[in-house]
Amino acid sequence: MFALHTSNRAENILSHLAQVIESQPLRSPFDKELFLIQSQGMERWLSQQLASDFGVWGNYQFYFPGKFFSEIGAQFADTSASGNYQREQMVWIFESLLREIESDDSGHFQILVDYIGGENSAVRRFQLAQQLARIFDQYQIMRPDWLKVWSKGELIGLGDSEQWQALLWQKIEQGYGHNHRGEIWQSAIAAIAQLSAEACAEKLPQRLSIFGLNTIPPLLLHLLKGLSQHIDIHLYLLVPSKSYWGEGGSRQSMIEQLAQLDEVDETNETSEINDHRLLLSLGEQARDFRGLMLNQVEFSHEFSSYAPNEGESLSILQRLQNSLLNNTADFESLDKDGSIAIHSCHSRLREVEVLHDQILELLNEDSALELRDIVVMAPDIQHYAPHLKTIFADVPHAIADRTLKEESEILDNMIQFLRLSGGRFGWQEVIDLLEKPAIFAAFGLVESELEIIRHWVREVNIRWGLSGEHRSEFELPEFEAFSWQAGLDRLMMGFIVGNHYVQDVQDVQDIRYVAGAGKRRSGEGLIDDILPYSDIEGNSAQPLGALFRFISILSQAHSELSRPATLTGWGERLLRYSGLIFEPRIAQERGISHLNAMVEQLSGELSAIHQNDVDIEVIEQWMSNYLSERKSSNGFLRGELTFCSMLPMRAIPFKVIALLGMNEGDYPRVVQPYTFDLMAADHRPGDRSPRNDDRAQFLDTLLSARERLIITYVGQSIQDNSEISPSAVVSELIDILDLNYRQQNVVIQHPLQPFNQKYFNNASPLFSYSQNHAKIATLLADQNRALKESNPWWQGGIEKDPAHTIELNALFKFFKNPQSHFLAESLGIRLHESEQEPAERERFELDSLDNYLINQRIVEQMMEESNASIDSFARQTTQVGWWIGAAGEMELERRLELITPFVEEIRALNIGDKVSKVDIDISVGKYRLVGQLDDNYQNGALLHRYSRFKASDLIKGWLYHQIANRAATTTTTIISQDRMLQLQPGMINPADLERWLDIYHAGQLEPSPLFVEPALAYLTQAVNARARKSPLDAAKTALAKQFDGGYNPELNLLYRGVPDTENLIANLISDPFEKLCTDLLLPLWSELA
C-alpha cells in the first residue's frame, strides 16, 4: 500500500501519522516504527510531538534516505564493493586514477592532464578529484542508465566531456567492482518485484512513514513503489495549496494543469494563468515533485486535511497563507500589524542586535510565548554564530546544525598546525596557534604569559621564517634577520647575560651561546654577533622555555611534514603531533575524539583504496573539507531559543520564525555547475536545483510561521549607507504585500549604530532593550548638548587619593606630556595603543619612532666601541629592525656619517665610561621616590638624544639632576642635536623638588596646567631682551600649533567641545601656567641662557 497524506499545515499531517500508528499497530510490539526524514530537526520535532500525543514513545528509528535505501539494497543485492562508491571514497579513487592518466599517451585525458599540470599540481589534482567524486555521486542516483551504457564501452552522445568520463568510469569498475549504489538499488527493485509474502515478512519492515521530504529522486521513488507492493508506505507531504493536490480533481486534469504550468515556466507568460504569484515563483520544486509522482506512482489512498486560518481579525501573514492555500490573490487595503516584519541593517552584527530586540519585545508583549515557540534560521548559521553567542548571552539558546569546526576546536587547531608547518611561519599565525587553550596549556603557560611572549616577539622584530635556511626554500637569500632563530637567539642571550650567570632553562635543549655569558651586561653590545634583548628578567624562564619548545616542535614538524606520506603515514603523524601539542584534559573537552575518528577513517577505509604518497597541502585540504561538511546533531529543539540553518527546520511549525541573512546573492544560492557536469545540459524531472530548493524552503517558511515572520538582511552599505537589494524572494514578498494588501514602506531601515538616538526616542517606531546602548545614547546626547554650550569634554577632577610613593620612570614619563599621562593612567585612555601589528614580512621602511630608536642605539654603540666596523653596526641594527640588503647597508653608512659628529661632541666632554645604576629610595617631604638612575658616567650624568631639543629634555634633565644630587654631588649634561646644557650642583634649590612632586600628584587628579612645549616657548621669549611678543603670547602660539597639528591627540580629546579655540587657549595659558613657568623653570633657564 502507498498512501499519500497532504496538508498545508504540518500539525495536520502529524495528526494523520498519529492516527495511523494508533489505529494500525504493528504486528509485534518489538517491531520498530521506521521513519524516512530529511533532517535532524524533523527527527527531534516528530519524537517530541509523538511523545506528547502518546505519553510514552519508543522503539522507533529515523533514517535519512541514503542510509535507508542502502540497507534495503543490502538485503537483495551484492554490496561487497558498494563502500567504494561512497563520495568520500571516490575522492581518493579519482585521485589515484588522475595520477595514472598523467602518463597516459592516448590523448583521451589530455584536457585533464593540462588542468593538473603546472604549479600546485598535487592540490589541483585533489580538487579535480573532489569535483569528479561529486558529479559521479549524482550520476549513480540520477543517471544510472548512463553508467550502464558506459560500462559496455558505448557512448550516448552527451558532448566532448563524455568520452573521458566514460573511460574513467570503466577504469573504476575494473579496479573496484561493478556494484555502485544505483546498480544495487536497481537490483533491489527487480528482486522486490519477485518477492514472496513470506520473504517480505523476513526482510522488510511492516510500515514506513515518510515525513517532511519535499522531493525524492526518480530511482528511489521507483524503489518505494516496489516496496509498497509488500509493505505499507505513508507519504506525509506538506503542500502550499489545495490546487497542488486537489480535493476531488481527476488525475488527468492535474497532469494537464501541470503541463500548462510548465509552459508558463518556459515562456514567463502569466496572463492566462491565475495562480498566485508566489506559488508560481517559489513552487517550482513542488510542481516538479507532483509531476514526478503523478507519472510514476498510483497511490492506493489519498488523504488531505487542508485548514485555512480562521477568525474575525486575521493578520496579514494569515491572510497570505490563506490566499496561498486557495491559490487566489486577495486585494484589500490593510493596516500594518507586524505579523510580517522586514528589517534592513548595515551588517550581520546589526541584524543580530535588531533581532535580539524584536524577540525581547515579542516575549514582553505575549506572556504565553515561550522560547521553544521561536526559531531563528539563516542560509548558513555559521556566519552568525560568533555574534549570536555574544548578543544573545542573556537569552537561553542553542545553535544547532553546526559544523565540526565549531564542535571540535582541536580539529581546527590541527588544521592550523598543518597549514603553519607547510608555510612561512609568520609571527602572527605562530602566536595565534600558541594562544589556543589546549596548546598553551600543554607547554605549561598561563594566559598572562602569552601577552609577555607576544610583546617579546614584537620587540625582537620576529617577522617570518624559521631561519635563513628555511627562507632559502622560497628561493630567497639565507638571511637570518627577522626570523624566529634570530629573535630567539636575542631572547635567550638577554636572559643569560641579564642574570649574570648561565643556568638551565627547563626543557630548553639548544642554548648555543653559553660561551658569551658574562662578557657584557645585557644591552651593551653584541655577544657572539647577537644583540641581547635587555627587557627580560629571571622569572621569565618558564615562558621563554615554553616558546623555545613550541618553536622546536614546529621546526621538527616542518622538516617531517614537508615530505609526502601515505594516508596511513599521515594518520600516524597526526596522532603523534596531537600528543605533543595538546594538553590531554583540555583536548578531551574540546573534541579530540573527532580528530581520532578522522584519523581512524584516514588510516582505515581510505588507506585501503589509496596507497600513494600525499603532500601536506592535500591532507590539509581534505581535513578542511572533513571539518566543514560534517554537521553536529546537537542543539535542536531543547526547550530554548533555537538557531539553525534553514534546511533542518524546514516545514516545522513555530509561532515565530525569524530569518537572518536574506541577502541578494546569498539566498537563493547561485551555484554554477562544473563545466564537465553532463547533467547540467540534460535536465530531467527530479533533478535537484539549489536555487529551486531555496525558493521552496522560503515558501515552506511562509506556511510554517503561525503568528510572526521576521526577516532581516544587509540592506544598507556600511561604507556609504547606499541601499542594497534583499534576496529576490524577499523582494517578491514585498511586491505581494504592496500589490495585494497595500503595505507600502514595509521595510524598516535601521541606523548604523545600536546606540542611535532613534531607538530611545518615543517619537520613533524603533526601540531597544539594551541598557548599555541607552547609556551610550544618553552620553552622546549630553555631549551634543555640551558642544552647543561650548563646554570641554573633560571637566572637574577625579575623587581619589594617589599614592605618595612615586616611581622614577612614572615621574619622568608624566613630565614628558602631563595631559597624555592623565588620560592614560588616570582615565585608562591610551590613544596610541590602536596601532597596527607589525606585518609578517621583513621591514623596508622605518617610521619616525623607529628611526629615533635606531639612531639612539647607533649613538650608544659608537660611544661603547670607538673602532666598531660597519659590519658590527649592521649586525646590531638589523637585529633591532633595520632593513636588510644593499639599500640597508647604504643607508647605514649615510646614517653613521651623520651621527659621528654628534658622538664626537659627546666624547669631547670627557664624561668617561658608563657606571652602574644608582638605586634611589629617598623621602622628599610627604613623598617617597623609588627607582634607578641609569645615565651615570665616571665624570657625571649624561642625558643625550639624537634629535632636536625639547622642553621635556630640560624638565627630565633638571629632575634627574636634583634627584642624583640627593645621592651624590654630580653635574648633569643634557645634549641634543642643536643644544647642550650643563647643570651644576649649585643651581639646585632644595625646596623645588617637592613642588615638582606636588605637580605630579595633582596631575593624577585633573589635567595639569603645565603644557611642556608651550613652556619652552615661554622661557625662550622671557629671556629674549629683543622680543616683541610677550612670553604668554608665544606660549599660546605654541599650544595653538599642537591643537591644529593633530600630533597631540590627548589635548584635542580633553578639550573637545569648545568651538572657540582661541578663547580656550587663552584660558589654558593663563596665571596657573605662568606661575609654574616663572617659579620653577625661569630661574634655571635664565642661568643657562
Secondary structure, DSSP 8 states (H G I E B T S, - for coil): -EEEEEESSHHHHHHHHHHHHHHS--SSTTS-EEEE-S-HHHHHHHHHHHHHHHS---SEEEE-HHHHHHHHHHHHS--TTGGGGSHHHHHHHHHHHHHHHTT--SSTTHHHHHHH-STTHHHHHHHHHHHHHHHHHHHHHH-HHHHHHHHTT------HHHHHHHHHHHHHHHHH-S--HHHHHHHHHHHHHT--HHHHHHHS-SEEEEES-----HHHHHHHHHHTTTSEEEEEEE-S-TTTS-SS--HHHHHHHHHHHHHHHHH---TT--S-HHHHHH-HHHHHHHHHHHHH---SEEEE------SSS--HHHHHHHHHHHT----------SSEEEEEESSHHHHHHHHHHHHHHHHHH-TT--GGGEEEEES-GGGTHHHHHHHTTTS-EEE-S-BHHHH-HHHHHHHHHHHHHTS---HHHHHHHHTSHHHHGGGT--HHHHHHHHHHHHHTT--S-SSHHHHHTTT-----TTSHHHHHHHHHHHHHHHTTS----TT------GGGTTSS-TTSS-BTTB---SS--GGGHHHHHHHHHHHHHHHHHHHHHTS-B-HHHHHHHHHHHHHHHS-HHHHHHTTHHHHHHHHHHIIIIITTT--S-B-HHHHHHHHHHHHHH-B----SSSSSEEEEETTTTTT--EEEEEE---BTTTTTT-----TT-GGGGS--TT---HHHHHHHHHHHHHHHEEEEEEEEEE-B-TTT--B--B-HHHHHHHHHHHHHH---S-EEE--SSTT-GGGG-TTSS-----HHHHHHHHHHHHHHHHHHTT--S--S-------SEEEHHHHHHHHH-HHHHIIIIIS---GGGG-----SS--S---HHHHHHHHHHHHHHHHH-TT--HHHHHHHHHHTT---SHHHHHHHHHHHHHHHHHHHHHHTT---SB---EEEEEEETTEEEEEEE--EETTEEEEE-SS---HHHHHHHHHHHHHHHHHS---EEEE-SS-EEEE-GGG--TTHHHHHHHHHHHTTTS--S--HHHHHHHHHHHT-TT-SS-HHHHHHHHHHHHHHH-S-HHHHHHTTT-S-HHHHHHHHSSHHHHHHIIIIIHHHHHHH-
